[in-house]
């Protein structure tokens, strides 16, 4: 009866499928949470009802069991006439019994070594590290290119920079050795850059007087970009005359270095004066006090910022004045303490390299009316020492 039912179901399904799609054999029937797995071979069906999930090993055992039965007992099955009393084959029942016993056994899971779980973590860590290194490299590369582009003397030249393992390699062409040295100097202090390999080629190709004059003008424009340099020039093909002013000898040396590399110019005349920026700062004190006010400290910070831009050969004088209130000895002692306070602030906050000298005057500044403005007489005046100018 069961075999007849299976035959009817399979015939119906296979006929319907063959009319609507490619031909397939019915292999299993699902009902609720159960399924009937059907294997057919020759004159035999092997139908197994499975509750829950069926594993691949289950399908393999069903197929193997049916193959063994058909192989060993196929002839008996083919001759079966429906009378179970005459079909007593203990071996078939034994094989089916073994299949039922093993059907609830799940396949054993392969044990994974604990160290294998570290592999994804290591791969992820390596990926994160590689991304971070690439990000940092690109960040430094961008800073280098921006610095080269924003340096006025280098803007018009095509300079390539390649950053790798902390070293920047420069390549390209520039007209003078000055530009090659400036390129290295401009990027050497960028954070993350540990060295510079300068492969820039110096191509001295300026022959035409108009071209030479145009490039002189370009160099002048680049130097004048600094607030410490103010230059103008004239050029008559053989002689270049440079005029103007610089803040100190270091800036004058920079100007001379730039134009020494200009081999197309036979003679260079310098009429450049050393003129430091104005320095005439008054540090005022309250009556009878030697403490620096907030306003006085702000003024001193501005003085420090200016002096850091000047070379160490510039000499500075601190001149202390008094409001003449009280005894001469008292005023002199106050003036000396006030000068010491100013000098201590400049040296501690600025770490300046200039030479400082002090002068104590038991009087008010000449341009101050002590009667109307006694507070302005209590001052320490910071100015250049006249001998250093």
C-alpha positions in Angstrom: 0.0 0.0 0.0 2.8 2.4 0.9 4.7 1.6 -2.3 1.5 2.2 -4.4 1.0 5.5 -2.7 4.6 6.7 -3.4 4.3 5.6 -7.0 1.1 7.6 -7.4 2.5 10.7 -5.8 5.8 10.6 -7.8 4.0 9.9 -11.0 1.7 12.8 -10.5 4.4 15.3 -9.5 6.8 14.2 -12.2 4.1 14.5 -14.9 3.2 18.0 -13.8 6.8 19.2 -13.5 7.7 17.8 -17.0 4.8 19.8 -18.5 5.8 23.1 -16.8 9.6 22.9 -16.4 12.5 20.7 -16.9 12.2 17.1 -15.8 13.1 16.4 -12.2 12.5 13.4 -9.9 10.6 14.0 -6.7 13.2 13.5 -3.9 11.4 14.5 -0.7 8.1 15.8 0.6 7.9 18.3 3.4 5.0 18.5 5.9 5.1 20.8 8.8 8.4 20.3 10.6 8.9 16.8 9.1 10.0 15.6 5.7 9.8 12.3 3.8 13.0 11.5 2.0 12.4 9.2 -1.0 15.0 7.1 -2.8 14.1 4.9 -5.7 16.1 2.2 -7.4 14.8 -0.6 -9.7 11.6 -2.1 -8.2 12.3 -0.5 -4.7 11.4 2.7 -2.8 13.1 3.6 0.4 11.1 6.3 2.2 12.4 7.8 5.5 10.5 10.2 7.7 12.8 12.7 9.3 11.8 15.0 12.2 13.8 18.2 12.3 16.9 18.9 10.2 18.4 16.3 7.8 22.2 16.4 7.3 24.1 15.4 4.2 25.3 12.3 6.0 21.7 11.2 6.4 21.0 11.4 2.7 24.2 9.5 2.0 23.3 6.7 4.4 19.8 6.4 2.9 21.2 6.2 -0.6 23.9 3.7 0.4 21.4 1.5 2.4 19.1 1.3 -0.6 22.0 0.5 -3.0 23.1 -2.4 -0.7 19.5 -3.8 -0.5 19.0 -3.6 -4.2 22.4 -5.1 -4.9 22.0 -8.1 -2.5 18.2 -8.6 -2.7 17.0 -7.0 -6.0 15.8 -10.3 -7.5 13.7 -11.2 -4.4 12.1 -7.8 -4.5 11.4 -8.0 -8.2 9.6 -11.3 -7.7 7.6 -10.0 -4.6 3.8 -10.7 -5.1 2.5 -8.8 -2.1 2.5 -11.7 0.4 4.6 -10.5 3.3 4.5 -14.0 4.9 6.4 -15.4 2.0 8.9 -12.4 2.1 10.9 -13.0 5.2 14.2 -11.4 4.6 15.9 -10.7 7.9 19.0 -9.1 6.3 16.8 -6.3 4.7 15.2 -5.5 8.1 18.6 -5.5 9.8 20.0 -2.9 7.3 16.9 -0.7 7.7 17.2 -1.0 11.4 20.8 0.2 11.4 19.7 3.2 9.3 17.0 4.0 11.9 19.6 3.8 14.7 22.1 6.1 13.0 19.5 8.7 11.8 19.5 10.6 15.0 23.3 10.9 15.1 24.6 14.4 14.1 27.8 14.6 12.1 30.8 15.3 14.3 32.1 18.9 14.1 35.7 19.3 13.2 37.6 20.8 16.1 39.3 24.1 15.2 42.6 25.0 16.9 42.2 28.1 19.1 45.1 29.8 17.3 43.1 29.8 14.1 40.7 32.3 15.7 43.7 34.8 15.9 44.1 34.8 12.1 41.1 37.1 11.4 42.2 39.4 14.2 45.7 39.6 12.9 44.4 40.3 9.4 42.1 43.0 10.7 45.0 44.6 12.7 47.3 44.5 9.7 44.6 46.1 7.6 44.0 48.9 10.1 47.8 49.5 10.5 48.2 49.6 6.7 45.4 52.1 6.3 46.8 54.3 9.1 50.3 54.3 7.6 48.9 55.2 4.2 46.8 58.0 5.8 49.8 59.4 7.6 52.0 59.2 4.5 49.4 61.0 2.4 49.0 63.6 5.1 52.7 64.4 5.2 52.9 64.3 1.4 50.1 67.0 1.2 51.9 69.2 3.7 55.1 69.0 1.7 53.4 69.9 -1.6 51.6 72.8 0.1 54.8 74.2 1.6 56.6 74.1 -1.8 53.6 75.7 -3.5 53.3 78.5 -0.9 57.0 79.4 -1.0 57.0 82.4 -3.3 60.4 81.7 -4.8 59.4 78.2 -5.8 55.8 78.6 -6.9 56.5 78.9 -10.7 58.7 75.8 -10.9 57.5 72.3 -11.3 58.9 70.4 -8.3 57.8 66.9 -7.6 58.0 65.5 -4.1 57.7 61.8 -3.1 57.4 61.0 0.6 58.3 57.4 1.8 59.6 56.1 5.1 60.1 59.6 6.5 62.3 60.8 3.6 61.1 63.3 1.0 62.7 62.9 -2.5 62.6 66.1 -4.6 62.8 66.0 -8.4 62.4 68.6 -11.1 64.3 71.6 -12.6 65.1 75.0 -11.1 67.2 77.8 -12.5 69.6 78.4 -9.6 71.3 76.6 -6.8 69.5 79.0 -4.4 66.2 77.5 -5.4 67.5 73.9 -4.8 68.7 74.8 -1.3 65.6 76.7 -0.5 63.4 73.7 -1.4 65.2 71.4 1.0 65.2 74.1 3.8 61.5 74.9 3.4 60.3 71.3 4.0 62.9 70.0 6.4 61.1 71.2 9.5 57.7 69.6 8.6 56.6 67.1 11.3 57.1 63.5 10.1 59.9 64.4 7.7 63.2 62.9 8.9 65.3 63.6 5.8 65.3 65.2 2.3 66.9 63.7 -0.8 67.3 66.6 -3.2 67.5 65.5 -6.8 66.6 68.8 -8.3 68.5 69.7 -11.4 69.9 73.3 -11.7 69.4 74.3 -15.4 71.1 77.6 -16.0 69.4 78.5 -19.3 69.1 82.3 -19.1 71.0 84.0 -21.9 68.7 86.7 -23.2 69.2 90.0 -21.3 65.4 90.5 -21.1 65.0 87.0 -19.7 67.8 87.7 -17.2 66.2 91.0 -16.1 62.8 89.3 -15.8 64.3 86.6 -13.5 66.1 89.2 -11.4 62.7 90.9 -10.9 61.2 87.6 -9.9 64.0 87.0 -7.3 63.5 90.5 -5.9 59.8 89.9 -5.6 60.4 86.6 -3.7 62.8 88.3 -1.3 60.6 91.3 -0.7 57.9 88.9 0.4 59.7 88.9 3.8 58.9 91.9 6.0 62.6 92.1 6.9 63.7 92.8 3.3 62.9 95.8 1.0 64.9 95.8 -2.3 64.8 97.5 -5.7 67.2 97.0 -8.6 68.5 98.3 -11.9 70.2 96.2 -14.6 72.2 97.3 -17.7 73.1 93.9 -19.0 76.6 93.7 -17.4 76.0 95.3 -14.0 73.2 94.7 -11.5 72.7 97.4 -8.8 70.7 96.3 -5.7 69.4 99.0 -3.4 67.2 99.0 -0.3 67.3 97.9 3.3 67.3 94.8 5.5 66.7 94.4 9.2 70.1 92.9 10.0 73.3 91.3 8.7 71.7 87.8 8.4 69.1 89.1 6.0 71.9 90.9 4.0 73.8 87.6 3.8 70.6 85.8 2.5 70.3 88.5 -0.3 73.9 88.1 -1.3 73.6 84.3 -1.4 70.6 84.5 -3.7 72.4 86.7 -6.3 75.8 85.0 -6.1 74.2 82.1 -8.1 73.2 84.4 -10.9 76.2 83.6 -13.2 74.8 85.6 -16.2 75.4 88.8 -14.3 79.0 89.9 -14.4 79.0 92.6 -11.8 76.8 93.1 -8.7 76.8 96.3 -6.6 75.1 96.4 -3.2 73.8 99.6 -1.8 71.8 98.0 1.0 71.5 99.6 4.4 70.9 97.7 7.6 67.8 99.3 9.1 66.1 97.3 11.9 62.4 97.9 12.5 61.4 100.6 15.0 61.9 99.7 18.7 60.7 102.2 21.2 58.6 100.5 23.9 57.7 102.0 27.2 57.0 99.7 30.1 54.9 101.6 32.7 54.7 100.9 36.4 52.2 101.8 39.2 53.3 104.3 41.8 55.8 102.7 44.2 55.5 99.3 42.5 58.0 97.0 40.7 55.4 94.5 39.5 54.7 94.1 35.8 51.1 95.0 34.9 49.1 92.9 32.4 49.5 95.7 29.8 53.2 95.8 30.4 53.5 92.0 29.9 51.6 92.3 26.6 54.0 95.0 25.4 57.0 92.8 26.3 55.6 89.9 24.4 55.4 92.1 21.3 59.1 93.2 21.9 60.1 89.5 22.2 58.4 88.6 18.9 60.3 91.4 17.1 63.7 90.6 18.6 63.4 87.0 17.7 63.5 88.1 14.0 66.8 90.0 14.5 70.3 88.6 14.8 72.2 88.3 18.0 74.6 91.2 17.2 71.8 93.7 17.7 72.3 95.4 21.1 69.4 96.5 23.3 69.3 99.1 26.1 66.9 99.4 28.9 66.6 102.9 30.3 64.8 103.4 33.6 63.2 106.8 34.6 61.6 108.1 37.7 58.7 110.4 38.7 61.0 112.1 41.3 58.5 111.4 44.1 60.4 110.5 47.2 64.2 110.6 47.9 66.7 110.2 45.1 68.0 107.0 46.7 64.5 105.5 46.9 63.8 106.3 43.3 67.1 104.9 42.1 66.4 101.6 44.0 62.9 101.4 42.5 64.3 102.0 39.0 66.9 99.4 39.4 64.3 96.8 40.5 62.0 97.7 37.6 64.8 97.2 35.1 65.6 93.9 36.6 62.0 92.8 36.3 61.8 93.7 32.7 65.1 92.1 31.9 64.1 88.9 33.7 60.9 88.7 31.8 62.6 89.1 28.4 65.2 86.5 29.2 62.8 83.9 30.7 60.0 84.2 28.2 61.9 85.0 25.1 65.3 83.2 25.5 66.7 86.1 23.4 70.3 86.1 22.2 70.8 89.8 22.0 73.1 91.8 24.4 71.2 93.9 26.9 72.6 96.9 28.8 70.8 99.1 31.4 70.8 102.7 32.3 69.3 104.4 35.4 68.2 108.0 35.2 67.0 109.9 38.3 64.7 112.0 36.2 61.7 111.8 34.0 61.9 111.3 30.2 62.5 114.6 28.4 59.3 114.5 26.5 57.1 113.9 29.6 55.6 116.7 31.7 56.0 115.2 35.1 53.5 117.5 36.7 50.7 116.5 34.3 51.7 112.9 33.6 53.6 111.5 36.5 52.5 108.0 35.7 54.4 108.1 32.4 57.6 109.0 34.1 57.6 105.7 35.9 58.9 103.7 32.9 61.5 101.5 31.5 62.2 102.4 27.9 63.4 99.6 25.6 65.4 100.8 22.5 68.3 99.9 20.3 71.7 100.8 21.6 72.9 103.6 19.2 76.4 102.0 18.7 74.8 98.8 17.2 73.0 100.6 14.5 
